[in-house]
Amino acid sequence: MKFLSFAFNALVATAFAQEQNKYTYERLNRKDAPHRDGGANERQLVLVVDIQDGLFQLTRDTDPHLYKNSALAHAELGKTFDIPVILTTSTETGPTGPLFQEIADQYPEAPFIKREGEINAWDNAAFREAVTAANKTQIIIAGIATDVCTTFLALSLREAGYSVWANGEASGTYSTFVRDISNTRMEKAGIQVVSFFAIVGELMRDHRGDENGNYGAEKVNPLFTKFFPLLGILTRGHNAAVRNGTISPV
């Protein structure tokens, strides 16, 4: 009898452990929120945080040329996937400098909160109101510096109940050590620290596109050609070979 009781308890404990260890794959899932009447995506919001001329000088964890490309690619996500964008900067009149002009020119009508002193953007009432008014649940974020502007805001957004996706390539800081411990800190809080390519893949979902508003290769390839040429130019070369009859289309 004692053995049966022990065996039963062991089975219950095993079942409980399996239940606790279940993993749910969260996606940037456009199928769950298809476009309606050509409107903007209903779940995602892109935040461009303190990507400023002065702060750019701090980015030493990767090649500065690559970082600038990644920062501009992050901002381009809004245009490519019809996702609303909010811009914010910190003390522009000081050494941190203005927002990258390329990004400012790209989104002249986007909410742009110029913080006068708050280090954590979430501490700024106007910024919080803009994010709340957007009424999104999944936030895609990048900024300078990774350990401060990105991490502080990402943690605050998680605390506020948002799903947060940190674009690891488009955030920069002054050393790889600081980058790594900052990304670990975010990951422990349930923040998804991912690459630009991963974000695009999540949003794209299917090379063919579909009737639910998911973008296929035809829509996304210009983004790759501009910011991810390893894939974009490969695709461009394939398309050229199809056009001139060297190979047959797949």
Order of alpha helices (4+ residues) and beta strands (2+ residues): alpha-beta-alpha-beta-alpha-beta-alpha-beta-alpha-beta-alpha-beta-alpha-alpha-alpha
